[in-house]
Amino acid sequence: MQLTNSLKYVILVIRKGANTMATISLRVNDDELRLIQAYITANNLNMSAFIREAALDKIEDDFNLDKERIIRARDAAHTGKKYTFDEAWAEVGV
């Protein structure tokens, strides 16, 4: 896919409650805009909901990765070989 330098703005209006509204603008080039529009049309989606869900899914995935990394490190700490103070110094040659 050849990307062009021209950019389009996709303006998303996200409403939360009756009194709160946030607007997010997103820069995409012509090819990206066509791809996004084709996808949401083919899947009968709403542009705003699609972008919002994609962003929230990314955040959730990153949080899950961090949580999994922490769990793996904790498990490794509990299953790894443990050294006494003297053994640790002997291991490094002091």
Sequence and secondary structure as in RCSB ss.txt:
>XXXX:A:sequence
MQLTNSLKYVILVIRKGANTMATISLRVNDDELRLIQAYITANNLNMSAFIREAALDKIEDDFNLDKERIIRARD
AAHTGKKYTFDEAWAEVGV
>XXXX:A:secstr
    S EEEEEEEEEETTTEEEEEEEEEEHHHHHHHHHHHHHTT  HHHHHHHHHHHHHHHHHHHHHHHHHHHHH
HHHHS    HHHHHHHTT 
